[in-house]
Structures are given as structure tokens and as C-alpha cells.
Amino acid sequence: MASAIWYITKYFSPKTENSLGGRDWFLVNEMAKKGHNVTVITSDSNIFSDIPYKLKERLKIDTYDQLSIYWLKTIKYKVPKSFLRIISWFHFELNLLFLNKKKLKKPDVIIVSSLSLLTIINGLFLKKKYKCKLIFEIRDIWPLTILEEGNFSKYNPFVQFLSLIEYIGYRYSDAIVGMMPNLIEHVENIVGYKPLVKCIPIGFDESILNNTCKISDDYINHYFDESYFNVVHAGTIGITNALDVFFKAAAEMINQDKSIRFILVGDGALKQMYMERFSHLDNIVFAPKVPRKMVRSVLEKADIVYFSTFDSKVWKYGQSLNKVVDYMLSGKLIVASYSGYPSMINESECGYFIPPDNVEALVNKLIEIKKLGKNEVNRIGLKGRQWIINNRRYDKLANDYLDFISSIK
């Protein structure tokens, strides 16, 4: 039976000419394709995604067959860690509160998706008004993330305020959906009991399997050499990417096996610093950033793909990263400096987790993998591609989401 679904989020990532679209776009689009009436209510203030409009009016509505997107004009900001970003959160909540909802179809279910956490308060009012189901969707665990990675004190008034909002959201929603496979442990720690929690992670749209955009031959010829054993990190080169261990392993490896080459594909705040410290090493290559739709074309030239995280409580509840999806779709063996809740890589047996910030462990693992030979390394990597295709298509994830919604009493 078709339902009316409202998906409310401050940050929405639509598919545009310049963007492949985010998890939220593909899930609501798939729900609409399956006959459900879906309304997205979001803001035009999102520095992390390509927003198709610079709104002059207070409201812009995009209408598709069974999907409508309500764009609310909201205060803009340029720096993520800024007071203006918090003001933008409150501005969105006011706009949402006073939005004329009479023309919207009465919801059977409302999904409030973080971040911002504040929207769950509006969600609770709407739940009471329409007597519908309310799902609290967690895409980033706040305030835990800013406690672990932002050096905030748990006694900070803003952190305590967010902690209260988090508790209220977990306690009074009908169910919780998280992108992290072990979110239920965190929620239980907050509310003191096991609520109804479901993992709906990041996936991929099947259309990209046959629509990979090829990178130029000049790019490949300049930055890759098949005579080496190429270990590739693709993505942002910033503080949260914990890449010190990658560079230190390269410095150590040059004394043990010069045929293993470390390639950084991407850009970021720390790239220049790393170039100044390590570009003298012959086994490190700094390659320019490529559009996300070309990432798989670049990864095809890797032997191993790599990512790393800091040893943080955030990862205790698992990860759902676009990087891991891209890596698995490339069919390459994955090595991850990661000590959090394991998923995907271990489930598909397409790679290895090693302790974070452990240079020796990374060096030893790379030498061990290289000894397997390229054919065996490729065979292991392809297991990840098959697993992700079987388990993470967005049409499947949307079905899982809808089945979960139906199960809520």
C-alpha cells in the first residue's frame, strides 16, 4: 500500500549536472518509483553538496512524478566550524515551523534526517499534529563526533544542549535509522534500553556500473606505472583522514621494497604540507583530484586501495563511507587502518583491517599482500565488487527501508 512520506533534513544532496547525488536522493527517488508519495523538505544552505538554486524567494518547489522537493531559503555560511552554521540551523527550523503545509499530502510517516539534530523537535510536533510515524535518521552521531574530533568538552553548554536533543529524539521517535551498523549500541547507551533501530547504509545507484567516465590517458600515464605495485588513497587529504601513517609507511618502505609505490589522488588542506615533507621520496606520487564520476576509472589502475581513520569512539559504532563503496566497486583489495566496528570489508573478505596509526602493521601487511601475486590480489578484490553489487544497490536499500517502516507498530 502506497504511503505519504515526508523526508525532512537541513542537508540534502540532489542529483545535478555536477553531482551524482547522495544517499538521501537515491533513497527517496527509489521510494517514489515504487509508488509512494514522497515530499522532501530541505534548505538551500549546504556547502557540502551542489545545490541547484540560489534562492531569491523564500520557497522553491521541484515536482517530479511522485516526488516533490521543497527548498527553503536559509542563512548561508562558508566555514563548517562557525557560529553562523548554528544560526543557519535555527533559521531552517523557523522556516520549517512556519512553512504552509496545507497543500502537502498528510504524512503517514515522517523521516527526520540529521544533521541538524534540531529538526527532530519539529518532527515531534508534526508527529503529534498528524498522528503519524516518526523515524529519526542518524547520518552523523552528534554530539559524539564533535567531542571526539572537535576537541569540545562534554561540559560545553552547546554540547549539553545537543545531548538533550539527541536523548529526546531517541526516546520519543517511533524508530531510529542509522547509517552505522552498530548504532543500536550507542542509542542503548543514551536511553538505557534497546529501541527499534535499523541500519540503512550508503549504497550505489546501479546506473553507474555501465556509465563510468574515463580519465584521460595523459593522467594515467603521468601518475601511474604498472611496473610498480601501486597502493592508492583517493579522496580528501585533510586532518580527519589520518594519513600520517600512510606517508610514514612509504618512508619506511623505501628501505625495504622500492617496487611498492604510494599514490595520493586528491586535494585538501594538508596536501601542501605533506608535499613539502615527503615529495622527495621516489615512491610517493601526488596526483590531482578527479571528479567523483571518474574515481573508479583511476582506481582501476591500483593494486591496493587504502583508507585510514583515527582511533576514535565514533568508529565503535561502525562506518558507512562513500570511499569504501567506491573502493569495493572498483574491485580492488582494500587495506584499512581502522579499529572500529567491522563491516563490509570483512563480510566480503575483500581486504584487511589493521590497527590505526601503526606504521609497522601497514608495512608488513603490504609486503605480505604483494607476495601473493597480482592475480591473487585481484581475485580477493573482486569479491568486494560482487558483494557490494549484491547488497548495496539503492533499490534494495529502499525496499529494506520501506519494509522497516511497515514493521513499525
Buried (B, 14 or more C-beta within 10 A) or exposed (E): EEBBBBBBBBBBBBBEEEBBBBBBBBBBBBBBBBEBBBBBBBBBBBEEBBBBEEBEEEBBEEEEEBBBBBBBBBBBBEEEEEEEBEEBBEBBBEBBEEBEBEEBBEBBBBBBBBBBBBBBBBBBEBBEEBEBBBBBBBBBBBBBBBBBBEEBEEEBEEBEEBBEBBBBBBBBBBBBBBBBBBBBBBBBEBBEEEBBBBBBBBBBBBEBEEEBEEBEEEBBEEBBEEEBBBBBBBBBBBEEBBBBBBBBBBBEBBEEBEEBBBBBBBBBEBBEEBBEBBEEBEBBBBBEBBEBBBBBBBBBBBBBBBBBBBBBBBBBBBBBBBBBBBBBBBBBBBBBBBBBBBBBBEEBEBBBBBEBBBBEBBBBBBBEBBEEEEEEBBBBBBBBBEBBBEBBBBBBBBBBBBEBBEEBE
